[in-house]
């Protein structure tokens, strides 16, 4: 892999394929991976029920792909929802084929393809809802193919329970094992390790605020504001897991809620100062850094340096620091809140342009790959549709990037496994190989090709432990065939407009930005004048609602930016369908930044400055021309 800076000079579709994520090795996830699939497979071998171990190890492996950094409790949803979907898929595939007496049985050749195409349409449409839904849709389709094609003696309901048990084992490890954290140190050694992920996320918010303040008036401020948005998104997710959503269940949790909420006005003031663009003294960022240190070390924040109260932005920052100091001392706060997606929002997204486009593409790829696999009559026919499911996922990168990485990763993994299989004793050596691959998955998720190589070795080892012969050549052949199917489908004419995913995200960002703007302008009547944190309860509720709307606006903008960046890295024939979306997103970002600056001035004076009003009018007019 090459650094991001070097890949910038390449064509976008090729640069994305060569780009890899960076960061420290997640050793705690590596340990969990080593203790998940390998031991489960070994237990099945020792008990003389190899098929049980294979299915359980498969559940642990797919859960391991979703095992990302973050709080323990939010990990229950991130791992558990896809695992439930995978168990349903395993049962569905098993009983569908059992009802037709298998491939070439009572079913006509096209019936199974049609059934799986319909399943792909539904799963693909709901995958557009968000990352957890996308992971759930993927596991549903992958396990449906496996349940239909893998020769296992257990009935469908037992396969589903075994798959779920394997995923549950990894979730249990995630909840019980201590995980090293950047906020765990000698000063905080007595704190509950179960909150390390949440504590690290909140600490990162304060560090991002300090970094934004340091960059005010420089070319780095835009990137630092985006980093603050990402940190706030991560912290919001970390604090929204089970038992953290409505009522904090311990003093430590209540303290984290207070610290997160205290960061919201700090982020607002820092964004307003960045919008103004006037460089600040170096000491201005010291306050948020001390607050971050207090979270990291578990001690008091101590006295915080106060900025000069020379304008509205600095006065808002000073008030926010005072409020944060009080919150850190008292630990009293309501849980963070924002607009949560209800069933209507989920259905609207699934039925929207992005859901329809993705659902149709998944349905065509999944159904076509099942039809081709039936025609080939290969013993591992289920590999072909399972591979197409991963290849068609847009959240794994642009289409050509996914295809290149999948092909390269499969070839590398198959060649490596062929060499290892000739040397390792069976089955003990293969069980150990599965454990090693499980440990490598958390590191390999930084690049799709690396993840593909590791998963290929693991899957081929599972197949061989299950009693089947070496399958590296057929794995390569079917992967290349799947790449061809997905490339062909990806470039076919469509009955629905292209770029639906980008348009969905931009529409959501536009709605959130306008809702935020309307709320801020509603306060520009002299009714909110007692400083950022004074006033009566109505003023406090007004500001709390404003901070929630601001979070929604920046979060939906970040999601739109991600979709736009992925679309821009497609081949020109596909990238052109999202042309102009970058300009819309930039205008929306300017509008939300300006609205934040307006909010700070309205709090300070109760009036909307003329400069701000003119800027908002200009941006709204620009949005009508670029829409």
Secondary structure by P-SEA (a helix, b strand, c coil): cccccccccccaaaaaaacccccccaaaaaaaaaacaaaaaaaaaaaccaaaaaaaaaaaaaaaaacccccaaaaaaaccaaaaaaaaaaaaaaaaaaaacccccccccaaaaaaaaaaaaaaaaaccccaaaaaaaaaaaaaaaaaacccccccaaaaaaaaaaaaaaaaaaaacbbbbccccccccccccccaaaaaaaaaaaaaaaaaaaaaccccaaaaaaaaaaaaaaaaaaaaaccccccccccaaaaaaaaaaaaaaaaaaaaaaaaaaccccccccaaaaaaaaaaaaacccccbbbbcccccaaaaaaaaaaaaaaaaaaaccccccccccccaaaaaaaaacaaaaaaaaaaaaaaaaaaaaaaaacccccaaaaaaaaaaaccccccaaaaaaaaaaaaaaaaaaaaaaaaccccaaaaaaaaaaaaaacccccccaaaaaaaaaaaaaaaaaaacccccaaaaaaaaaaaaaaaaaaaacccccccaaaaaaaaaaaaaaaaaaaaaaaaacccccccccccccaaaaaaaaaaaaaaaaaaaaaaaaaaaaaaaaaccaaaaaaacaaaaaaaaaaaaaaaaaaaaaaaaacccccaaaaaaaaaaaaaaaaac
